[in-house]
Amino acid sequence: MSMSISTIIFTILFLMLLGVLPVWSHSRQWGYAPTQVVGLVLIILLVLALIGII
């Protein structure tokens, strides 16, 4: 079973998004900035994937 590189990247970014949420004890003091950055990158990549660029 072959996974494309974009599927792997989206999975990793989604897991990173969950990891930087400020509900975890290690990331509570970071605030929402890391979540917003990773979320923005994930949204941009999803849009690019939907229009067929990646």
Backbone as CSV, one residue per row, in Angstrom:
resi,resn,N_x,N_y,N_z,CA_x,CA_y,CA_z,C_x,C_y,C_z
1,MET,0.844,-1.168,0.000,0.000,0.000,0.000,0.895,1.238,0.000
2,SER,0.703,2.079,-0.975,1.566,3.240,-1.144,0.844,4.519,-0.729
3,MET,1.473,5.259,0.179,0.918,6.542,0.602,1.676,7.643,-0.115
4,SER,0.956,8.644,-0.571,1.636,9.758,-1.220,2.300,10.639,-0.166
5,ILE,3.261,11.411,-0.608,4.012,12.264,0.315,3.113,13.342,0.905
6,SER,2.121,13.803,0.145,1.227,14.835,0.673,0.371,14.295,1.816
7,THR,-0.040,13.049,1.745,-0.809,12.441,2.830,0.032,12.356,4.098
8,ILE,1.275,12.002,3.948,2.173,11.917,5.089,2.398,13.299,5.696
9,ILE,2.602,14.309,4.855,2.815,15.678,5.344,1.587,16.183,6.079
10,PHE,0.390,15.945,5.515,-0.837,16.382,6.177,-1.021,15.693,7.517
11,THR,-0.695,14.428,7.598,-0.815,13.697,8.851,0.147,14.253,9.905
12,ILE,1.371,14.507,9.502,2.354,15.057,10.435,1.937,16.440,10.903
13,LEU,1.465,17.300,9.984,1.034,18.637,10.372,-0.180,18.599,11.295
14,PHE,-1.090,17.671,11.054,-2.258,17.545,11.921,-1.840,17.120,13.331
15,LEU,-0.911,16.186,13.421,-0.419,15.761,14.731,0.345,16.884,15.431
16,MET,1.082,17.690,14.648,1.757,18.846,15.232,0.736,19.854,15.747
17,LEU,-0.357,20.023,15.003,-1.408,20.946,15.429,-2.009,20.499,16.759
18,LEU,-2.227,19.205,16.918,-2.736,18.701,18.186,-1.718,18.868,19.307
19,GLY,-0.433,18.742,18.973,0.610,18.840,19.987,0.830,20.242,20.521
20,VAL,0.524,21.266,19.732,0.770,22.635,20.181,-0.482,23.304,20.727
21,LEU,-1.581,22.579,20.808,-2.773,23.156,21.424,-2.475,23.498,22.880
22,PRO,-2.940,24.654,23.354,-2.590,25.071,24.718,-3.363,24.353,25.814
23,VAL,-3.935,23.201,25.531,-4.612,22.445,26.588,-3.664,21.458,27.262
24,TRP,-2.528,21.177,26.642,-1.554,20.272,27.224,-0.678,21.045,28.200
25,SER,-0.196,20.373,29.216,0.580,21.060,30.248,1.900,21.618,29.712
26,HIS,2.514,20.941,28.749,3.795,21.419,28.236,3.637,22.627,27.319
27,SER,2.458,22.855,26.749,2.292,23.949,25.793,1.354,25.040,26.291
28,ARG,0.905,24.952,27.509,-0.044,25.935,28.032,0.545,27.337,28.082
29,GLN,1.822,27.448,28.422,2.438,28.767,28.548,2.768,29.392,27.189
30,TRP,2.712,28.620,26.087,3.009,29.158,24.770,1.893,30.043,24.231
31,GLY,0.677,29.809,24.685,-0.461,30.548,24.159,-0.938,29.954,22.836
32,TYR,-1.618,30.773,22.039,-2.209,30.278,20.803,-1.351,30.510,19.567
33,ALA,-0.234,31.206,19.671,0.578,31.529,18.498,1.067,30.285,17.737
34,PRO,1.646,29.268,18.387,2.081,28.090,17.634,0.918,27.362,16.962
35,THR,-0.230,27.325,17.613,-1.401,26.676,17.035,-1.843,27.408,15.777
36,GLN,-1.808,28.728,15.807,-2.221,29.510,14.651,-1.263,29.328,13.487
37,VAL,0.022,29.265,13.768,1.009,29.102,12.696,0.868,27.736,12.032
38,VAL,0.800,26.685,12.822,0.671,25.342,12.263,-0.680,25.189,11.560
39,GLY,-1.735,25.747,12.121,-3.044,25.696,11.485,-3.064,26.422,10.157
40,LEU,-2.402,27.572,10.071,-2.336,28.323,8.827,-1.580,27.551,7.754
41,VAL,-0.465,26.933,8.126,0.294,26.119,7.175,-0.549,24.944,6.698
42,LEU,-1.277,24.319,7.600,-2.129,23.188,7.234,-3.239,23.624,6.281
43,ILE,-3.856,24.757,6.523,-4.919,25.254,5.647,-4.366,25.596,4.273
44,ILE,-3.207,26.239,4.221,-2.601,26.584,2.924,-2.292,25.326,2.122
45,LEU,-1.724,24.322,2.779,-1.412,23.074,2.077,-2.673,22.340,1.628
46,LEU,-3.720,22.380,2.418,-4.977,21.755,2.016,-5.568,22.445,0.803
47,VAL,-5.543,23.770,0.772,-6.050,24.501,-0.386,-5.224,24.182,-1.631
48,LEU,-3.910,24.164,-1.489,-3.052,23.818,-2.625,-3.313,22.405,-3.123
49,ALA,-3.566,21.485,-2.211,-3.860,20.116,-2.603,-5.209,20.021,-3.311
50,LEU,-6.177,20.783,-2.852,-7.505,20.740,-3.462,-7.521,21.332,-4.864
51,ILE,-6.686,22.331,-5.111,-6.660,22.902,-6.460,-5.656,22.188,-7.367
52,GLY,-4.945,21.230,-6.828,-4.123,20.350,-7.632,-2.667,20.745,-7.813
53,ILE,-2.176,21.660,-7.017,-0.783,22.079,-7.163,0.170,21.065,-6.526
54,ILE,-0.198,20.527,-5.376,0.660,19.514,-4.741,-0.058,18.195,-4.682
